[in-house]
Amino acid sequence: MPGIFSFMFVLVPLIAVGIIIFVIITAIKTSVVHKDLTSEIAKKAKTIIENATTTAPHKNGKTCEYCNTINDNDAKKCENCGASLNK
């Protein structure tokens, strides 16, 4: 019976090899897509962080001589360490 022999020992292994090749190619394509997506997300996150740090308001006021914390101009004590700000 060459029909069953050829089916079991030729076609089944060929189908298995085809499935394995398909899975490998799909995995490679997926990893490339994920790598590109991760790169895009990283670029956008970097831009957002840069914009947030450059547009953040800067606090002006009295600087504590002990801990270098910037306090409000009308503050009498440091909000961080409690040291007196009167000079």
N, C-alpha and C positions, 0 to 999 in steps of 0.2 A: 504494500500500500504506500506508494510514494506520496500520495496526497497528505496523509496524516504526518508522515515523516517530514516532508518539506514545511508543513505548517508549524510543527512543534520545534524543529531544530533550525529553521531558517527564518521564517516570518516572525515568530515571537521574539527572538533576539533582536531582529532588525527593528521591530516596533519598540522594544525596550530601549535600544540605543537612540532611536529618534526621540522618544520621550525624555531621555536623559539630556540630550543635546538641547531640546526645547527648554527644559528647566534651567540649564546653565545659561543659555542666551537670555532668558527672561530675568534671571538673577543679575546678570551683568547690566542689562538695560535698567533695571530697577535701582541698582547701586549708583549708576551714573546719574539718574534722575534725582535720587536722594542727595547725592553730592552737590549737584547744581542747586537744588532747592536749599540745602544747608548753607551754601555759599551766599545765595541771595538773601537769606534771612540774616546772616551775619553782617552783610553789607548794610542792610536796612537798620539793624540794631545799632551798628556803629554810627550811622548818620543820626539816628534819634538821640543817642547818648551825646554826641558832639553838639547837636543843636540845643539839647537841654542844658549842658554845662555852659555854653556860650551865652544863652539867653537868661540864665538864672540871675535873679537880682542880687547885687552885692550889698552887704550890710555895712554901713558906715557908722562909726561911733567910737567910744572909748575902748582902748585895748588894755586888757589886764596885763600888768607887768610880770605876774607870776605864771599864768598859764596861756597867755597870748590869745584869749578869747575876746572877740569883738562884741561889745555890749552897746546898748542904747546910749545916746548922748546924755540923757537925763538920769541914767542909772548911778546909784551910789555904791553898790556892791556888784561884784562879778557874778553873773548868772551861773557860771560853771563852778568856780571854787569858793566864792563868797568873800573874796578879798576886797578891801576898800578901794574904790576907784578915785578917791579925792586926791588931787595933787595940788 
